[in-house]
Amino acid sequence: MKTYIFLFLFLAPLFAFSQEYDYGYNYNNTENAKKDSVYHQGQWRRKPQYDSMWVEGKVVYRKDYVYHEGKYRKKPGKDSVWYNGDVVSEKYRDRIDYETYFMPGVGYSYYSPEQPDSTGNFSGFTVDYLLYAQSHQDDDFGPSHIRFYAKLNLANSDKADISKLFVYSLGLQMSIEKNPKRYWLIPYFGFEAGGISHKTLGNTFAFYPLAGLHVFATQNFYVNLHGGYCYPVNNFEYLSGYFVQGTVNFALW
């Protein structure tokens, strides 16, 4: 008899642990599901502990999140900040939110007057000096990028007997988007106004509506490509025409 009792006490625990146990993460084990789980988004999930909570279908630590603008959001880390309601790296924020001054630049321009048979087409290097630029990408009214600059251009005609054309102007560019959330391929429109000087055609005031693209735009580096039309006050039939220009601005320090 003692032998049977000993075998029962020894084998009973082994039998119990050998059985599969359903921990209640399905709808069949109702009692365990009510105690340890909750039915969430079409399936049973473990309930959050006292230091946890649900955020967008996941259990997260409360200390890592903050209630901001109507929803729980992850707190900024060591190198992160709030920007436009989201947590972004400081490096990213500084690339799209800045003000900058006095950046030299160089470029190349091509100018085609309405009567190229008389004057030829002009092309040459351009000095594009950025005086002020800002980028504030948010949902407030107004452009995300504003750029104010001065331009000097000495262009040669493709006709051998035509003298060089000197162009000097001030320009303003404004982005079309108010919150592109990027620093590349940003469309803009703008306006230039200044003078044209030519040995044969004389001097005249001119203005230039334009449209273009910030191929790349950060606080220390700009790549721009735009085109427009020249409207001179004098000699309109000879000096009016289309132009395109590409420039690069860079910070020296």
C-alpha positions in Angstrom: 0.0 0.0 0.0 2.8 2.4 0.9 4.3 1.6 -2.5 1.1 2.7 -4.3 0.9 5.9 -2.3 4.5 6.8 -3.0 4.0 6.2 -6.8 0.9 8.4 -6.8 2.6 11.3 -5.0 5.6 11.0 -7.3 3.7 10.7 -10.6 0.8 13.1 -10.0 3.0 16.3 -10.4 4.7 14.9 -13.5 1.3 14.2 -15.1 0.0 17.7 -14.2 3.0 19.6 -15.7 2.9 17.5 -18.8 -0.5 18.8 -19.8 -0.7 21.8 -22.2 -2.2 24.9 -20.5 -4.2 27.6 -22.3 -3.2 31.0 -20.9 -6.4 32.6 -22.1 -5.4 34.6 -25.1 -8.3 33.3 -27.1 -12.0 33.7 -26.7 -12.5 30.0 -25.5 -10.8 30.6 -22.1 -13.2 33.2 -20.9 -12.2 33.3 -17.2 -8.5 33.7 -17.8 -9.1 36.2 -20.6 -11.2 38.5 -18.3 -8.4 38.4 -15.6 -5.2 38.8 -17.6 -6.3 40.0 -21.1 -8.5 42.4 -23.0 -10.1 42.0 -26.4 -8.5 44.8 -28.5 -8.6 45.4 -32.2 -9.9 41.9 -33.1 -7.8 39.8 -30.8 -7.1 39.1 -27.1 -4.1 41.0 -25.8 -2.4 41.1 -22.4 -3.7 44.0 -20.2 -1.3 46.9 -19.6 0.3 46.9 -16.1 0.0 49.9 -13.8 3.0 51.6 -15.4 1.9 50.9 -19.0 -0.9 52.0 -21.3 -2.4 51.5 -24.8 -1.0 53.8 -27.5 -2.0 53.1 -31.1 -2.6 49.4 -30.5 0.6 48.8 -28.5 1.4 48.6 -24.8 4.0 51.2 -23.9 5.5 52.6 -20.8 3.7 55.7 -19.4 7.0 57.5 -18.6 8.0 57.4 -22.3 4.9 59.2 -23.5 3.2 62.6 -23.0 -0.3 63.8 -24.0 0.3 66.5 -26.6 -2.2 68.2 -29.0 -5.0 65.6 -28.5 -3.0 62.4 -28.5 -0.3 60.5 -26.6 3.1 61.0 -28.2 6.5 59.7 -27.5 8.6 62.1 -25.4 11.7 63.6 -27.1 14.9 61.8 -26.5 18.3 63.3 -25.7 18.9 64.7 -29.2 15.2 65.2 -30.2 12.8 68.1 -30.0 9.1 68.9 -30.6 8.6 70.3 -34.1 5.1 70.8 -35.7 3.6 68.4 -33.2 6.1 65.6 -33.9 9.3 64.5 -32.3 12.2 65.0 -34.7 16.0 65.0 -34.3 17.6 68.4 -33.6 19.7 68.0 -36.7 16.6 67.6 -38.9 14.8 70.5 -37.2 17.8 72.8 -37.8 17.9 71.8 -41.5 14.3 72.9 -42.1 13.9 75.8 -39.6 16.5 78.5 -39.8 17.6 82.0 -40.8 20.8 82.7 -42.6 22.7 85.8 -44.0 25.4 86.7 -46.5 26.1 83.6 -48.5 28.2 84.0 -51.7 27.2 82.1 -54.7 28.1 81.4 -58.3 26.1 80.2 -61.3 25.5 80.2 -65.0 22.8 81.9 -67.0 21.5 81.7 -70.6 19.5 84.5 -72.1 17.6 84.4 -75.4 16.2 87.7 -76.7 13.2 87.8 -79.0 15.4 88.8 -82.0 18.5 86.6 -81.7 19.3 87.3 -85.4 20.2 90.9 -84.4 21.8 90.4 -81.0 22.5 86.7 -80.7 21.9 84.6 -77.5 23.8 85.5 -74.4 25.3 83.2 -71.8 27.9 83.5 -69.0 28.8 83.1 -65.3 26.7 84.8 -62.6 27.6 86.1 -59.2 24.5 85.4 -57.0 25.0 86.8 -53.5 22.4 85.7 -50.9 21.6 88.6 -48.5 19.0 86.9 -46.4 17.1 83.6 -46.3 14.7 81.9 -44.0 12.9 78.6 -43.7 10.0 78.2 -41.3 8.1 75.0 -42.3 4.8 75.0 -40.4 1.1 75.3 -41.1 1.0 79.1 -40.6 0.0 81.3 -43.5 2.8 82.2 -45.9 5.7 80.6 -47.7 8.0 78.2 -46.0 11.1 79.6 -47.8 12.0 83.3 -48.5 15.2 84.3 -50.2 16.5 87.8 -50.9 19.6 88.2 -53.1 21.7 90.4 -55.4 22.9 89.2 -58.9 25.6 90.3 -61.3 25.9 88.7 -64.7 28.4 89.4 -67.5 27.2 87.5 -70.6 28.8 86.9 -74.0 26.8 86.8 -77.2 27.2 83.8 -79.6 27.6 86.4 -82.4 31.2 87.5 -82.7 30.5 91.2 -83.5 28.1 91.8 -80.6 29.5 93.2 -77.3 29.0 91.7 -73.9 25.8 92.3 -71.9 26.0 93.3 -68.2 23.0 92.6 -66.0 22.6 93.7 -62.3 19.5 93.1 -60.2 18.0 92.4 -56.8 15.7 89.4 -56.4 13.1 87.9 -54.1 12.0 84.3 -54.1 9.2 82.7 -52.1 8.2 79.0 -52.0 4.8 77.9 -53.2 4.3 75.4 -50.3 4.0 76.5 -46.7 5.0 73.2 -45.1 6.8 70.9 -47.4 8.6 69.1 -44.5 11.7 68.6 -46.6 14.8 70.5 -47.8 14.9 69.4 -51.4 12.9 69.9 -54.6 10.9 72.9 -53.2 9.1 74.9 -56.0 9.2 78.7 -55.8 8.2 81.9 -57.7 9.8 85.3 -57.5 10.8 88.6 -59.0 14.0 90.4 -60.0 14.4 94.1 -60.8 17.5 95.9 -62.0 19.5 97.2 -64.9 20.9 96.1 -68.3 23.9 97.7 -69.8 25.0 97.1 -73.4 27.5 99.1 -75.5 25.2 99.3 -78.5 21.8 99.2 -77.0 22.5 101.4 -74.1 21.3 101.2 -70.5 17.7 100.4 -69.4 15.8 99.3 -66.3 14.3 95.8 -66.5 12.2 93.4 -64.3 11.9 89.7 -64.4 9.1 87.5 -63.1 10.4 84.0 -62.6 9.6 80.4 -61.3 12.0 77.8 -60.2 13.1 75.0 -57.9 15.2 74.8 -54.7 17.0 71.6 -55.7 18.5 71.6 -52.2 18.0 74.2 -49.5 19.7 74.2 -46.0 21.1 76.9 -43.8 24.6 76.6 -45.2 24.0 75.4 -48.8 21.5 76.2 -51.6 21.2 74.8 -55.1 18.7 76.8 -57.2 17.3 76.4 -60.8 14.9 78.9 -62.3 13.7 80.6 -65.4 11.7 83.7 -66.4 11.2 86.5 -68.8 12.9 89.8 -69.2 10.8 93.0 -69.5 13.1 96.0 -70.3 11.8 99.5 -70.2 13.8 100.6 -73.3 14.6 98.6 -76.5 11.9 96.1 -75.7 12.0 94.6 -79.2 15.7 93.7 -78.8 16.2 93.0 -75.1 13.0 91.2 -74.1 13.3 87.5 -73.9 13.6 84.3 -71.9 16.3 83.3 -69.5 17.3 80.4 -67.4 19.8 80.3 -64.5 21.3 77.8 -62.1 23.2 78.9 -59.0 24.9 77.4 -55.9 25.2 79.3 -52.6 27.5 78.2 -49.8 28.5 79.4 -46.3 32.2 80.3 -45.8 32.0 79.8 -42.0 
